[in-house]
């Protein structure tokens, strides 16, 4: 990570900088600085969120860590063999991601979880530099409209180039060299925005296979756990609820793209959805 992709002391957004200063005064043990991206240095999949949550990433200093949103996200990544553990506790827990990197469209905590358009534009320089540096990225999973649009702009495209929709998939041109196109399946795009396909591919890689029985047992247990978490979630604040919906998208996308598991669950649970 270079100073072009991330600056830990950035104060380019005056409103956010002063909000962080007030927040750390009230919560001296909180991170309260720009939150660095986290994960594999050469990922195939880049997950882009909105911004740090007050008591999550803003507290711990790691994206999607410390609040409800991260519970579902990291559990889903672990179930797919992309994370060394199902939970992300803090920056010293030793967690490692495999082939995945997580970042935010806006690196600093915004009041009420709502960055201003000017702040999204200002911080886009870091996302653009990150995308330019991470040549290995084949898929970008955007968690929400702000992340989706920020990814388009950071890729040099207009926001109107692709419309956000849950599990929608769009080609991101220019993410690989022409020669690479020739070697790969002619139907594979250079890269996709909303990268559920990458999750599916990754599960199929050697070393990440599980027996069908074990996978189904784990899936059923995870569904039960997700239901319990959602019940708790209903009691959370509006801010946490917004973030939780974004993370739930990851779990839903992952499930939807594992047809053999979906079929089995359909047989045994009458097609129950998460
Ligand atoms: S949101 Fe981004 S550009 Fe704005 S102060 Fe934070 S790191 Fe800097």
Boltz pocket constraint, residues with backbone or C-beta under 6 A from the ligand:
constraints:
  - pocket:
      binder: B
      contacts: [[A, 7], [A, 10], [A, 11], [A, 12], [A, 13], [A, 16], [A, 17], [A, 34], [A, 106], [A, 107], [A, 108], [A, 119], [A, 122], [A, 123], [A, 124]]
      max_distance: 6.0
